[in-house]
Amino acid sequence: MFFTLIATLFAGLAGAGMVMLLRTILKDRVPKWATPIAAGAAMIAATIGSEYAWYDGTLQTLPAGMEVVATRENQSWWRPWTFVVPYTDGFVAVDQSSVRTNDAVPGVHLLNVYVFARWQAATQIPSLVDCIGNRRADVIDGIEFDENGTPVNADWREVAPDDALLAAVCVEAVS
């Protein structure tokens, strides 16, 4: 966030500087009020560019084996351009390299799910996915496993067979 603030300030200085240079070159044919307008427009453009670039920039920093299974797009009335082109301000990714199986419990996989959001640290959520029962559960404190490794008191949530997380994990686990 700090670097975004610095970049926005420098964009404002650059916008104002360009108008001041134009005023000097054109011998004051450009009105004085254009300087703060250009600074503000440059700062708004830098902010918008930063918002739209966050998702792609974050994807490029993900390690190999991470697969995005859901995105969250943002539209706000105070950002009217987002109704034309919404921007992505959050997503969920599965670490395919973390998928673990247990032969004693067929179809159930233990894995790490990551939730990314703009201006927030990524959150890691250990999860269980049951490919046969079309359900998933978060591994939280207090969850227990029996001697075979079967989750005993997991809070399972039924999901559609075409759920993106289920599809990503079960396809990878089958192949």
N, C-alpha and C positions, 0 to 999 in steps of 0.2 A: 504494500500500500504506500509505503514511503517513496519508493521509486516512481510510482505512478504520479504522486503529488509533485515530485521534482520534475518529471517529464512534462506535466501539465504547466507548471510555472515556466519552464524553458520554452514551451510552445507559445505561451502568452508573450514572453519577451521577444521571441523570434517574429511573431505576428506584428507586434508594435514596432520592432526595429525595421521591418520591411516597409511599413508605411512611412516611418520617419525618413528612411532612405529615399523613398519615392518623393516625399515632400521636398527633400533637398535637391534631388535631381530635377524635378519639375518646377522648382522655384516657387514653392508654396501654392501650387494649383490644386493640390489635394487638401481638403479641409482638415483642421486640427482634430475635429471630433472623430475622424476615421482611425486615429491611432488606438484609442481604447476599444473601439468597435472591433478592429482587427485582432487586438490582443484577446478579447473575449471570445471571438469566433474561433481563433486558433486553439484556445483552451478547451472550448466545447468540442471541437473536432478531435483533439487529442484524447479527451475523455471517452468519446464515442468509439474512436479507434481502439482504445485500450479495452473497452467492454467487449467489442466484437472479436478481438484477437485473443482474449483470455483462453477460450476453449481450445482453439487450435494450438496455442502455445503450450498449454498444459498437456495436451495429448502427446506432443513431441517429447515431453520430459518423462513420460511413463516408461517403465522398463519393459523389455520384451515379455510377452506372456500375459499382459493386461488386456482385457477385452471389455469395451464399453457395452453395457447392456441396457442402459436407460439414460436419457438426457432430460434436463428441465429447461424449457425456454421461458424467457421473461418478456412480458409486455406490460408497460406502465403508461398511465395517462399523462404523466409528466415527461415522458419520453415518447412523443407521438410517432417518431420514426420506427419504433419497435412494433407498431401495428402493421407496418409495411414489411419489415424484416425483423422478426424477433431474434434476440440473441440468447445464447446458451450460457446460463450462469450456474449450472450444476450438472453433475452426471454421476452415475454409478458404474463401477468397473469391477470385474472379477479377475483375480490373480489366478490364471490357469495353472501356473506352476505350483500353487499351494493346494490344489485339489488332491485330497487323500481319500483312499477307499479302504474298506475292510471286507475281506472275503467272507467273513462270518455274517455280514449284514449287506446282502446284495442290493445295489441300487441306491444306497445312502452314501453321500459324499460329504466330507468335511472340507471347507475352503474358506478363504478370506475374501470378503467383499469390501470395497472401498467406496466411500461417499465423498465426492469432491464438490466444493461450493466456493464461489468467488468470495474472497476476503475471509476465508476460514481455512483452518488446517484440515487436511484430509482425515477422515475417520475410518478406522479399520474395524470391521464387524465380522468376527468368526461366525460362520453359518453352516447349517446342515441343509442338504438338498436331497430329497427323496424322489428319485427319478421314476420309480414304479408307482408311488402313491400321489404324484403331482402335488407335492407340498414342500415347504421349507420352514426352517426355524433358525432363530439366532441363538448362538451359544452364549449364554449369560451365566453369571455367578449362580451357583446352586443347581445347575444341570448335572445330572448323574448318568453314568453309563454302567450297564451290567457287565458281567465277566466276559461276555462276547464282544463288547463294544457297542451294543445297541443302546441308543439314547432312551432313558427311562421316563424322564419327566420333561421332555422338550415341549415347548409351546408351538406346535405345528400350525401353520397357516396353509389352507388349501389355495392352490394357484391354478390358473388355466393351463392346459397342456401346451399352449403356445407362449407361455411366459418367457420373456427374454433370458432371465437368469437361469431358469430351468433348462431352456434350450441350449444355452452356452455350456453349461456344466455337463448335461447329460450327453450331448453330442461328443464333447471332448472325452468324456469318461468311457463312452462306448468304443471310440476309435483307438 
